Amino acid sequence: MFQKVLVIDDSSASAELAEKVLAQQYPGAPVDVLYAQRGVDAFDRLNVAHPELILLSDTLADLTAEAVCMRLASDPQTADIPVCIVNASGEADHLEERFTNVRKVLEKPVLHDAMAELLSRVVASMRSLPRAGSDVVDLDPARSAYSGHTGFFQIQAALQMAHGDRLTGILRFFVNRAPVELYVSKGRFVFASTRNFGLYCRESPVVLEDATLGQIMEAQLGQAVSGCPLFLYLGLKGVLAQEDVVPVIREHGHRLFASLWTAGRVAFEFERMDSLPEFAAKFPASGDDADNWVLVSLRHVRMDQLPLSLRIVSNGSPVYTRRGTEIVQRLRLNDREARFATNVNGAESLLSLAKRTGVDLAEAQNIVFRFTTLGVMDYWTGGGLPGAALPAQARRR
């Protein structure tokens, strides 16, 4: 079981220090450091991960530390998470007295020894825990086709097994609250869903304007019970037009699946079925193979959502892997991805490559993240070591 530490701070210094301490003093420790620059982003992370420790700065741009602590304390799912306040303003001492979940107040910047002490408690608390979200679904061990952990297998490898063996069933990734569920029919990917409606539908799309509040609430309840996407439920009830339902379910499914890369390392399991649930059985499956299906999801990942260990720094050079050119030829690339891919020569910096190809640097970093995740490229930094975008399991072995 991989433990999580969530750093909420407008500066990445504390998250970087946590990564450094873990690498130096606890090499190989199953601990992921998640990072959010804003309070609202932190609650997105908490939708997919239940950290053993939260480091919270009192100088966030959007929310006060008091507001964050209050929201954490008021939610039974997060009320028990220990919070350590990183005090930059000098005015956060009262929070330790006001909130029972605030266990300590540290001065900013956090010193190495103080961080080491905090992380030693996380490492010492390692224990065998039930998989996050496994309590909201009925799992029959006899129907398990395979299982694993993204600490040891790539996410797309889990999809490739289902696709290659033409399996029918549900591939579940056990994130916090409720798993991300990918419905698969004879090896073809249908859609991704979850019983956690807050994670699935963070914004209300235009199509919901055609539904009443009562219909939406009924659909939300249906999704919480069965996993049937809200939009599909409303479509089956005749509230939404079929031509609206299919693209919006696919779009939301890929956005949901993209959240897996923000969650650190998680367990997965494929439940084999004779046929999919009725609500999914007639939905048109995608024609994408595993790599192309994952690529569509990766386009929804923003660099600022990722753990620091997965982010692409600008001072590196992308280079094709041994099988990179073979893999990239099978991918359905958009114009910018194709332009970038055809110009990578292994000797040019990302900054120079982005400028020469006319691809915005931020987008170039996103493209490199997609390609490294899919095994198309490696990313080499000035220190001669693989860059941050290499999958966590490859770096930590």
N, C-alpha and C positions, 0 to 999 in steps of 0.2 A: 504494500500500500504506500503510495507516494503522498507525503505530507506537503502542505502548502503554506507559504508565508506571503501575505499581501501587503505591499508597500503602497500607501496612498500619499503622494507628495508631489508638489509642482516641480521639484528637482529630483533627478534620478540618482543622486549621490548615495542615498541610503540603500536603494535597491542594488546599486553597483557594489557597495560595501558588503551587503548580505551575500551576493554571489561570490565575492572574493573570499570572504570568511569560510563559506561552505567549501569552496575549492581547495583552500589551504588547510583547513583544520578537519574537515569532514569529507574528504574526497570519496565520491561514489555514494554519498548519503542520498537516500531517496526523498529529497526535499526540492520543491519547485518554488522559485521566487516569482510571484506575479506582481505586476506594476500598473498603477493607474495614476495619471497626473491630476485628475479631477474627481470630486466626490461622486458625480453621476456615473463616471466610468467605473468607479470602484463597485457600485451596485450591479453593473453589468457583469463584472468578474464574479461577484457573489452568486449570480444566477448559475454559474457553471462550476464553481469551486467553493469548498468549505474550508477556509484556512485554519490552521492551528494557532496562528498569530497574525494580528494586524498592526502594522506600524503606520500611524496616522499623523501627518503634519498638521499643525494648527494654522497654517497660512495658505490654504487652498484658494484657488481663484474663484471657485463657484459656490462652495458651501463652507460654513464654519465647522470646526472640529466638533463643536457642541451639537450641531445639527446632525452630523454623521453619527456621533455616539448615540444620540436620541433615537435615530432611525434603526441603528443596529440593536439597541436595547429593546425596542418595541416589537421586533420581529422574533418570534420563537425560534426561527431557523438560524438566527445570527446572534441572539442574546448571550449565548454561552461562549462566544469567541473572545479570547483575551485581547485587549487593545492596549498598545503602548503609544502614548502621545509623544511626538517629537516636537519639542517646544522651541519655536523660533521667536515668538513674540514676547516670551517671558510672562505671559498671562494665562497659561494653561494649567497651572497647578490645581486650580479649583475643580477641574474635571475629574481628577482622581477621587475626590470626595463625593462628587455628585453622582457618578455613574459606577455601578458595581462591576461593569465589564472593563473599566479602565484600571489596569493593574499597575501601571508605572508611567512616570513622566521623565523623559530624557531631554537634555539640552541639545539643541542643534548647533553644529553638526554632530551626528552620533559618532562616538569614538569607536575604534576597532574593538577594544576590550568589552565595551558595553554591548556591542552587536554580537560578539562571540558568546557572551553570557546568555543573551536572549535566545540565540540559535541553539546553544547547548541544551536548553530546556526542550526545544522542539525535537531535536534529535533524540534526547533521552526519553521522550514520550512516545517513541515509535511503538506501535502496537498493531495487531491484526484487527482491521476494521471491516465491517460489511461494505460492499461496494456502494458508493454514493448513488442514491436514486433507485437501488434495487428493491426497496420496500414498496414501491408504487406499481410494480408490475408483477404478474404471476409468472415465475420462471420454472419451467419443467426441465430438470437436468437431463432427462432422457432425450430431449429434443435438441440439445446443444450440439451443433455441428462442429464448432470450434470456438475457442476463446483465447484471449491474450491481453496484452497491455501495451500501450503506445510508448512505454519506456523501453520496449524491446522490439516492437514492430512498428513500421510506418503506418499511418492511418490508411493510406491508399493500399497497403498490403492486405489489410482486413477486407477492403472492397474487392481486391483482385482475386482473393480466394473464393468469394461468393460468385463473382463474374465467371471465373475460369471453370468452376464446378457446376455452373448453371443451377444454383440453389434457389429455392423459394423460401422466404421467411423474413425475419426482421433482424437486422444487425444493430445491436444496441451499444452505444458508448455511454458509460456510466458517469455522467457529470452530476453536479449537485442538484438536489431537489427531485429531478426526474431525468431519465436518460434521453439522449438524442437517439431517435429510432429511424433507421433507414429501411424502407420497405423494398424488398427485392423479389422479382418474379422471374424464375428460370434464368437467373444471372443478370437480368436487366433491372436497372435502378428505377424505381417508381417515384417516390418522393421521400423527403425527410420530414419528420414531425417530432413532437414532444408533448407530454402532458402538462408541461410547465408553460402555460399560456403567456406569462410575462416574458419569457425568453423567446417564444415563437413570434409574437406579434408586438414589437416594441412601438410601432407606429400604426395608426389606423389608415389603411389605404382607401383610395377614393371609392372603391367598389362597395365598401361598407355603408356608404350613404344611402344605399337602396334598402338597408335592413333596419328594422326597429331595434330599440334598445333591448326589448324583451327577447327578440330573436337572437341578438348577439350574445346575451347572457346565457340563453339556452345552448347556443353553439359552444360557448366557452366551457360550460359544464360538461358537454359531450366530449370535448377535447380532453378535459382533465380526467375523465373516466376511461375513455377508449383510445385516445391518441388521434382520433379522426380530426384532421385540420379544420378549424373553424370555417374556412372558406368552402371546403368540400361539403361540410355539413349543411351550410346554407344553400349550396348548389343543389344538393340532393333533395332539399326541401322546396326547391323552385324559387328561392329568394334571389339568388344570383344567377346570371346567365352563364351557360357552360363555357362560352368563349372567353369570359372573364376569369372563370374559376381555374382553368388549367394553367395559364401563365403565372397567375398570382401564387398558386400553390408551389409551383416549381421555383419561383423567385424566393419565396419565404423559406422554402426547404433548403435552398443553397445558402441563404443568409444564416439560417440556423446552424447548418453544418459547419460554416466558417467559424463559428464560436468555439469549435473544438480546439483550434490552434491557440486560443487565448486561455485555455483551462489548465495548462500544464499536462502532465502525463496521466492518462486515465485507462481504466479497464474496458474491454469490449467483449461481446459474446454474440454469436449468431444462433438464433433459434430457428430450427428447420420446421417448416410447415407444409402440409399437403396443399394448402391454398391460403392465400392472403385473406384477412378479414374482408367482409363484404364491401365496406366502404372504399377499400383500396384495390379490390380485385379487378374492377373495370376501368380504373384510371390508366390512361395511356403511359406506358413505360418509356423511359428515355432510351435512345439508341446509342448513348455514349458508353465507351469502355470505362474502366475504373479511373485511369489517368485523366481522361477528358472530363469525367464527371467531377473529379476533385478539382481540376483546373477552374471550372466554372465557380465552384465554391471559394477557391482561393482568391478570386477577383473581388470578393466581398470583404477580405481581410484588410484592415488598416494597420499600418506599421505601429501606430501608437496604442493599439490594442494588445500587442504581443508582449510576452515576457522579454526582458532585455536580452536574454540569451538567444532569442530567435531573430532579433532585429538586425537589419542590414545597415551597417555603418557606411559612410560615403567614401572612406579612404581605403578601398580595396579593389580587387580586380576579379571579374567573373571568368571562369574557364570551364570548358566543356568536360564532363566526366567521360570515362571510357565508352559508356553506352549513350552518352548524351545526344549525339547527333541522330542515333537510331530512334531514341524516344521522342525527340522534338519533331521528327518527321511524321509521327502518328498523332500529334496534338493539333487540335483546331485552334490556331492562334488568331488573335485579333490583329489589326494592322500594326499597332505599336509593339506588341510582343514579337511579331514576325520581323519587323524592321530591326528591333534590338537583337533578336537571335541570330540573324544573318550577318551582323556586324561584329559579333564577339570573336576575338582572335586570340584570347588568352594572354596578351601582353599589354593590353590597354587598361587604364584605370576606369572605374565606373564614372567618375566625373567627366573624363575625356570622352568616353563612349556615349554618355547621355547627351553631351553637347554636340557631338558629331552626328548623331542620329536624330537630333531634334526631339528627343524624349525628355520630358521634365524629369529632374533628378529624383523627386519623390516617387514618381511613377516608375522610374528605372529601378529604384530600390524595391518597390513592390514586385516588379517583374522578376528581379533576381531572387526574391523570396519564393515566388511561385516555382521558378525553375530549380532552385536548390531543393525545395521540398519534394519535387517530382523526380529528383535524381538526374536532371538534365545538366546541371552545372554545380561546380563548387565555387566558393567565394573566398579568395585569399586576401588577407590583410597585410599591412606592412611588416608585421612580425613574422611572416612566413608561415603562419598557422591558418587553418580554415577559419573563415569568418563566421560571424554570429548566426548566419542563416542556416548553417548546417543543423540537421535535426538533433534535438537534445540527446537522444539515445546514442547517436554516433559520437557526440562530444564527451559523454560521461562514461563511456565504457573504459 
